[in-house]
């Protein structure tokens, strides 16, 4: 068993907080899966054809063996494998997380946030889908994790309350779902302390040119159905490595590295905030941003 898998092994019913019984925990977790709820997400029936299935129907994120029962997630053990990958290809180590406050963007049902909590000082997770944010928050409470879940869009972090607040931003599997990736990167840049860094993983493609492919929300993978609300897709921009590097540079990051992984078919990147440098505001969708 790898070091990180062993760390994640802690999150079993044997280690639940004293005020939560195994029976209540199991009922709470299993009772969420498959639920269809669009009202709490702020959607009307007219909105539904344009929304992601994952926002409407509850799908578990990462596989988790809780000891007394197991939950199979759409991402399987990717939360562990991704972190191992970052550590393998970039200038980060497990030990480099130890004293850091981590901002985990797009936490889904919380598997990654739990894992990060075992190796960092404190984790703050962000999730715009209400039902997933509540689940991640419940898991943190159930296992006594020090941290919090912000049930909001990452764009709402463009707020002085979040400036200079985190040592590392963990940003896998999100940027290609965003309509405004440059703005998002700048917002996350502003949340970092000087000397902080960002780890990014995304769908993309291998090219030496700084180009991106627009897909938009009318394209989804044909391995699911509307009736089952299990269609994938709903992506905006897929990026090449040089395109992502250029976006990161525009947002203020330096010491940028990127890596296209053929075996994963995914793009990885790393960057640092060496100073609070300004951004070009011409044409920026939020011209008053710091």
N, C-alpha and C positions, 0 to 999 in steps of 0.2 A: 504494500500500500504506500503510495506516495505521501510526502509530508503534508500537502494540502488536502488530500483525501482524508488523511488521518485527522486533520484539524476539523474538517466538516463532519466527521464521524461523531463529534460531540453532540450534534443537534438531534438527539433522540429523546423519546418520551421519558427515559430514565433521568434526564436532566431538566425536565420542566420546572418552572417556578412553582413554589409550594402552593400557591393559590389556584393553580390550574390542574384539574384532574386529567388523567389519560383519556377517560371517556369523553369529557367535554372537549378536549383538544381534538380528538379524532372526529367527533361530530362536527366541530367547527370547520376543520380542514376539508373533510370529504363533502360536507354540505354545500360548499361553495362551487365545486367543480360542475361545469355544465350549465350553471344558472345564466339565464338571459335577462339582462337588466340594462336598458338604455336610458331610462328616466333619470337615474342617479348620475349618469354621465352628462346630463343636460341635453339629450337628443329628443327630438320628436319623431313620430312615425315617418313624417316626410323626409327627415334627415337620413334615415337608416340606409338607403341604397348607396349613399356616398361615404359611409363610415366603415372602418376596419372591423372585420369579424371579431378580432381579438378584443376590441373595445366594447363589443356588445355582449358576447358570450364568454363566460369565464373559462379560460384554458390555463392549466398549470404550467409554470415556466420550466423549472429544472427538476430533474428526477431527484427524489429524496426518500431515503429509507429512514423512517422515523423510529424503527425498532419494532413497535407493535403493529405497524402497517407501513405500506409503501405507496408513494405517489409517482406515477410516470409523467414526466414533463416533456413538452415539445422539444426542448433544448437538451434533453438527456443530461449528461455530465459536463456540458459545455462550460458551466461556471468554473469548474476546477481546471479543465483543459485550457481555457482561455488565459487564465491567470498564469498557468505554467508556461504558456506560449510567450506571453509578454516578458516573463522573467528570463526566458531562454534567448530572446532576440534583442532585447534592449538593455540599457544600463540601469536596470533595476534588479533588486534582489528581494527575497522574502524579508530579510532584515531591514531593508530600506522602508518598509511599511510600518515598522514597529512603533515609531514615535509620531506618526502622522495622522492628521485629520483628513479623512477621505470623503470626497463627494462622489457618490455612485449614481450615475445618470441612467434612468430607464430601468429601474430595479425589478420590474415585473412582480413576481410573487415572492421575491426576497432571497432567493438562493445565493446570489452573488453577494448581497449585503451581509448575510450571515457569515459567509466564508471570509469576507474582508474583515469583519469584526474580530475574527480570531487572530489576526496578525497586525492590526492597526490600533492606534490609540482610541479613535472614535470614528464612526461611520455615519454620514448623513445621506440618505437615499432620496431620490426624486422620481416620482412616477405620476404621469398625468391621468392615467385611468384609475378612477376612484376605487373600484373593486379590488384592484391589485395593490394599490397603496394601503388599503385597509388590511389586506392579508399580510403584506410585508410588516406592517406595524404590529399586527397581532403576533407574528412570529418573533419579532424582537422582544415584545413583552413576555411572551411565553418562555423564552430562553434567557431572559435577563440581559439582553444585549444593550450596551451603552451606545445610544445614538437615537436617531429619529428618522421618520419618513415624512417627506414633504409631498403632500398630495396636490401637485401643481405642474404646470408646464415649465420646462427649463427656461423658456423665454421670460418667465416671471422672476427669474433670479437676477434680472437687470434692475437691481435694487441696492442701494447703498448698505442695507443691512447684511448683504452677502459679499460685499467687496472685501478682498484680502482676508478671506476666512478659512481657506483650505490649503493643505499642503500638496494634495494630489487629486486630480480629477480622473475618475475611471469612467470611460466613455465607449464601451463596446456595443455594437449592434444597434446604434441609434441614428447616427448622422445621416444615413441614406433615407431615413424616414422623415427628414426635416425639409420644410419648404425654403428655409433660409439658413443654410449651413454656415455662411460667413458670420452672420449675426450671432448664431448660437456659439460659435467658437470664440467670438469676442466676449460674449457674456461669461463664458466659462473661464476665459483668460482673466477677466476682472475678479472672479471669485477666488483666484489663487493668490497666495502670498508671493512676494518676490522670492525667487528660488524654487517655487513650486513647479510641478510638471503635470503633463496630461498623457494618458494612454488611450489610444483610439483603435477600434477595430470596426470594419465596415464591409458590406458588400461592395464590390468594385470590379475592376478589370485591369489586366496587365498591359500597360502601354508606356512608352517613353515620352508620350506627348501629354501636356497638361490639359486634358479634356475630361468632360463629364457627359454622361448619357442621361437624358431626362426620360423617365418612365411615366410618372404621374399615377394618380389613383384610379385610373380606368384599367390598369394592367394588374393582373394577379395570376399567380401560378395555378395551373389547371388541375391540381391534385386534390381539390376540395370542392364543396358544393355550397351554393347559397342557402339551401335548406338546412344543412348541418352547421352553417356559419363557421366553417373551418378552412376557408380559402386563405392562402398566403398572399404576399405581395404588398400592394399599397405603398410602394416606394416612390420617392421623388428622384433624387440624383444619385447615380452610381459614378464613382470617381476613379480616375487613374491615380497612381502614386504621386506623380508630379502635380496633378491638380489639387490633391489634398494638401500636399506640401505648400503650394502657393496660397491656398486658403488659410492655412495655419500661420503662414508668414504675414499675410494681411491682417490677421487677428492679433498679431504681436508676438507670437511664439518664435523662439530661436532654438538653436541646436537640434533642429528637426531631423528625424530619421524616419524612413518608411520602408516597409518590407512587404512585397507581394508573395503570398504563400500559395504555391500551386496545389499542394495537397488539400488545403482548406478551401481554395478558391476565394480567398478573402484578403483584404488589405489591412495592414497594421501600421500604426504610426506613433511616434513619441515626440514631444516638444517640451521646452522649458520656458518659464516666464523669468527672464533675467532682469527685467526692469519694467516699470509701468510706462510703456511707450504709447504715443497716440495712434489713432487709426484714421485713415482717410474717410471723411464723412460725406463726400460727394456721392449722391445716389444711395446712401445707406438708408435702409428702411426705418431705422430709428436714429435720426441725425443727432439727437442729443445724448447718445450713449457715451459713457466715460471712455 
